[in-house]
C-alpha cells in the first residue's frame, strides 16, 4: 500500500506537498471537522489492515512542470486479507519512458513481470510466509510525533474545510488553501526540502525544473468522501509549487493525486494461471530460521589487521569453530592466533567456548562466556544465510590501531 515514486524530486513533493494537502485540510477545518477527518484516516488504516476481508484500491498520481506532464503513475491494487494475497497492476510514465508492471503474492508464492519482458518471475517459499505488504502507518514508530508536528505546521488555519452531510449518512470533507493562507513555516520547510534535494542530485531529469529560489506553495485543494462508518471511499488532491531556477526563470510544478476504495469485502484475488507462459522459477528460503543447520558446522576465520607506519599489516587470525548447531542453539569455540613478532597484541588474546540460543524469528544469538584466563566476556553471533558467513562480535575495548572485522568466512580444508 505504499505509493512509490521513481523520481526523488517527485517523492519530495509527495512527502511534502501531498502531506500538506491531506493533513492541512484536516487541521484547517473546525475542530469537529478535524476530528472527523482524523478519525476517518485512522479508522480506514485500521480497517484496511485488520478488519476488512478484501477490497480494491485504485490510485493515480500526475506531476506537471509548467503545464507539461513529467511523470504519472496509475495502479490497481487488490487485497485479500484472509488469504494474505495481493495483486497489483501498475503503469508509469516518466517523460517519454513508459513502463508497466504486474505483481502477485500470497503466503506461498510471489510472481512479478514487467511489460518489456516476456518472462514471469515466480518465487516459491519453502514455508508459508506472513505478508508484510499491508501495514498500518498509524502503528509505526514515531507516528504520534509526526501527527503533533503536522498540527504545529498548520498553525491556526481552522475554517477552510467544508463538511457536508450526505443522505446515506456519509460525509464529504473538502477545502482549498491559497498561497496567502499557507503558514510561513510550511513554505520554509518546502523551500529547504527542494534546495536540499537539488544540492546532492548531480544528474537531474531535464523535464524537472531545478527550482532553487523564491520557493513557496501556491495552492492546495482536496476532497474526501467517507461512508457512515468513517471508511474513506475516495480522495482527491491537487497542489501547486512555485519557484525560480538559478537563472531566475519562473516555474510552477503541479500535482494531482486521487484514490478510490471499493468492492469492500467482495474483491477476489486470484493467482494467475501461468500455463503456457515462459516462467523463471526459484525457491526462496525462510531466512528467519535455519535450513539444514548441520552444514554450518566447521571453522570460520577472519584476519586480524592493524594500521602501522601508514600501512596495513596482518598480525594474526580470529577463528570460530562451530561444533553443534540446530534451529534453536549454536555452540562452539572462539580463539585467536597471532603471528610471531606481535606478542604485544597476543597478551590479551581470547580463548573461550560459547553456547547461545537464537532469538525468536532471528538468527542472531547473544552469549556470555568465560575465557581460559577466567575473564567474563559477552557478545553475539549471527548466521548469514545469504552469504554463508558468520558475524561474531565481542563487547570489548579495542586497540586504536587494530581494525575490526566481525565477518568470518568458512575455512575449506
JOGINOR-V124067 format. One record per pair of residues at least 4 apart in sequence whose ideal C-beta (glycine too) atoms are under 6 Angstrom apart, sorted by sequence separation. I is the first residue (numbers start at 1). J is the second residue. D is the distance in Angstrom with one decimal. If there is no record, write none. Layout:
I&J&D + I&J&D
//
This chain:
12&16&5.8 + 13&17&4.8 + 14&18&4.5 + 15&19&6.0 + 19&23&5.7 + 20&24&4.6 + 24&28&5.8 + 29&33&3.1 + 39&43&5.9 + 44&48&5.9 + 46&50&6.0 + 47&51&4.2 + 64&68&6.0 + 125&129&4.6 + 166&170&4.2 + 177&181&4.9 + 182&186&5.4 + 192&196&6.0 + 211&215&5.7 + 226&230&5.4 + 227&231&4.9 + 244&248&5.4 + 245&249&5.0 + 263&267&4.3 + 338&342&5.2 + 371&375&4.7 + 398&402&5.4 + 5&10&4.3 + 29&34&4.8 + 47&52&5.1 + 64&69&5.4 + 65&70&4.9 + 80&85&4.4 + 93&98&5.3 + 105&110&4.4 + 138&143&5.1 + 182&187&5.7 + 274&279&5.3 + 307&312&5.9 + 308&313&5.3 + 325&330&4.6 + 358&363&5.9 + 359&364&5.4 + 384&389&5.0 + 5&11&4.7 + 204&210&5.8 + 226&232&5.4 + 227&233&5.8 + 244&250&5.6 + 285&291&5.7 + 370&376&5.8 + 27&34&5.8 + 63&70&5.5 + 79&86&5.6 + 92&99&5.0 + 104&111&4.4 + 113&120&4.8 + 305&312&5.6 + 306&313&5.6 + 324&331&4.2 + 338&345&5.9 + 358&365&4.8 + 383&390&5.8 + 26&34&5.3 + 63&71&4.6 + 163&171&6.0 + 164&172&4.4 + 225&233&4.7 + 243&251&5.9 + 323&331&5.7 + 338&346&3.9 + 357&365&5.9 + 369&377&5.5 + 78&87&4.5 + 91&100&4.8 + 103&112&4.8 + 111&120&5.9 + 112&121&5.3 + 225&234&4.7 + 305&314&5.6 + 306&315&5.6 + 323&332&5.1 + 356&365&3.6 + 382&391&4.2 + 62&72&4.5 + 163&173&5.5 + 242&252&5.4 + 322&332&4.1 + 368&378&5.1 + 26&37&4.3 + 77&88&4.9 + 90&101&4.7 + 102&113&4.7 + 111&122&5.2 + 224&235&4.8 + 303&314&5.1 + 304&315&5.3 + 321&332&5.3 + 356&367&3.9 + 381&392&5.1 + 26&38&5.6 + 61&73&4.9 + 161&173&5.7 + 162&174&5.4 + 198&210&5.4 + 240&252&5.8 + 241&253&4.6 + 304&316&4.2 + 320&332&5.9 + 321&333&4.6 + 76&89&4.9 + 89&102&5.6 + 101&114&5.2 + 110&123&4.4 + 223&236&5.0 + 336&349&4.2 + 354&367&4.5 + 380&393&5.5 + 393&406&4.7 + 60&74&4.5 + 161&175&3.8 + 198&212&6.0 + 240&254&4.7 + 303&317&5.9 + 320&334&5.5 + 336&350&5.8 + 366&380&4.6 + 379&393&5.1 + 392&406&5.7 + 75&90&4.3 + 88&103&4.5 + 100&115&3.7 + 109&124&5.4 + 160&175&4.5 + 222&237&4.2 + 354&369&4.5 + 379&394&4.1 + 391&406&5.2 + 59&75&5.1 + 239&255&5.3 + 301&317&5.2 + 302&318&5.2 + 319&335&5.5 + 335&351&4.3 + 364&380&6.0 + 365&381&5.4 + 379&395&5.6 + 391&407&5.7 + 392&408&5.6 + 74&91&5.2 + 87&104&4.9 + 108&125&5.7 + 160&177&5.7 + 194&211&5.9 + 195&212&5.6 + 221&238&5.1 + 352&369&4.4 + 377&394&5.6 + 378&395&4.9 + 58&76&5.6 + 238&256&5.1 + 301&319&5.3 + 318&336&5.4 + 334&352&5.8 + 364&382&4.6 + 389&407&5.6 + 390&408&4.6 + 73&92&4.8 + 86&105&5.2 + 220&239&4.7 + 352&371&4.5 + 363&382&6.0 + 57&77&4.5 + 108&128&6.0 + 237&257&4.7 + 300&320&4.5 + 317&337&5.1 + 333&353&5.1 + 363&383&4.5 + 389&409&5.5 + 72&93&4.7 + 85&106&4.1 + 107&128&4.2 + 194&215&5.3 + 219&240&4.7 + 316&337&5.3 + 350&371&5.3 + 351&372&4.4 + 56&78&5.2 + 84&106&5.9 + 107&129&5.6 + 218&240&4.0 + 236&258&4.7 + 299&321&5.1 + 316&338&3.8 + 71&94&5.1 + 83&106&5.7 + 84&107&5.1 + 316&339&5.3 + 55&79&5.8 + 191&215&4.0 + 217&241&5.9 + 218&242&4.8 + 235&259&5.0 + 315&339&5.3 + 331&355&4.5 + 297&322&5.4 + 356&381&6.0 + 54&80&4.6 + 216&242&5.7 + 234&260&4.8 + 296&322&5.8 + 330&356&5.6 + 190&217&5.8 + 315&342&4.2 + 53&81&5.9 + 155&183&4.5 + 215&243&3.9 + 233&261&5.8 + 329&357&5.2 + 53&82&5.5 + 187&216&4.4 + 232&261&5.9 + 296&325&5.3 + 214&244&5.0 + 315&345&5.9 + 328&358&5.9 + 213&244&4.2 + 153&185&5.9 + 211&243&3.0 + 293&325&4.6 + 153&186&5.5 + 293&326&5.1 + 211&245&5.8 + 212&246&5.8 + 182&217&4.9 + 210&245&5.2 + 330&365&5.7 + 209&245&5.7 + 290&327&5.4 + 289&327&5.6 + 179&218&4.8 + 211&251&5.4 + 178&219&5.7 + 209&251&3.9 + 177&220&4.7 + 176&221&4.4 + 84&131&4.1 + 86&133&5.4 + 174&223&4.1 + 173&224&4.7 + 10&63&5.3 + 172&225&5.5 + 171&226&5.3 + 3&59&5.9 + 170&226&5.7 + 170&227&4.6 + 170&228&5.4 + 169&228&3.2 + 10&71&5.5 + 7&71&5.9 + 320&392&5.6 + 288&361&4.7 + 49&134&5.3 + 49&136&4.4 + 320&408&5.3 + 300&390&4.9 + 45&136&4.9 + 45&138&5.3 + 307&401&5.0 + 306&401&5.0 + 42&138&5.4 + 306&402&5.3 + 287&385&5.3 + 305&403&4.5 + 302&405&5.0 + 302&408&4.8 + 300&408&3.7 + 300&410&5.6 + 301&411&5.4 + 95&207&5.0 + 299&411&4.3 + 23&150&4.2 + 27&154&3.7 + 33&161&5.1 + 28&157&3.7 + 24&154&5.2 + 33&163&4.4 + 28&160&4.1 + 29&161&3.3 + 1&134&5.6 + 28&161&5.7 + 25&161&5.6 + 37&173&5.3 + 70&207&4.1 + 70&208&6.0 + 65&209&5.4 + 25&175&4.6 + 120&274&5.6 + 120&277&5.4 + 122&279&5.3 + 119&278&5.0 + 120&279&4.9 + 121&280&5.3 + 122&281&4.8 + 123&282&5.6 + 124&283&5.2 + 125&284&5.5 + 126&285&5.7 + 127&286&5.0 + 118&278&5.5 + 126&286&5.5 + 119&280&5.2 + 123&284&4.9 + 104&272&5.9 + 16&190&5.2 + 16&193&5.2 + 12&193&5.5 + 87&269&5.0 + 47&231&6.0 + 85&269&4.2 + 12&197&5.0 + 66&251&5.8 + 40&226&4.6 + 43&230&4.4 + 44&231&5.5 + 9&197&5.8 + 44&232&4.4 + 65&253&5.3 + 78&267&5.3 + 80&269&4.1 + 40&230&4.4 + 64&254&4.8 + 39&230&5.7 + 78&269&4.8 + 40&232&5.7 + 63&255&4.9 + 62&256&4.5 + 61&257&5.4 + 25&222&4.6 + 60&258&5.2 + 9&208&5.1 + 21&220&4.8 + 20&220&5.9 + 59&259&4.7 + 21&222&5.1 + 58&260&4.5 + 57&261&5.5 + 55&261&5.9 + 56&262&5.6 + 56&263&4.4 + 55&264&4.8 + 54&265&5.9 + 56&267&4.7 + 52&264&5.9 + 53&265&4.9 + 55&267&5.4 + 54&267&4.0 + 21&237&4.0 + 21&239&5.3 + 17&239&4.6 + 17&241&5.9 + 18&257&5.8 + 13&255&5.6
//
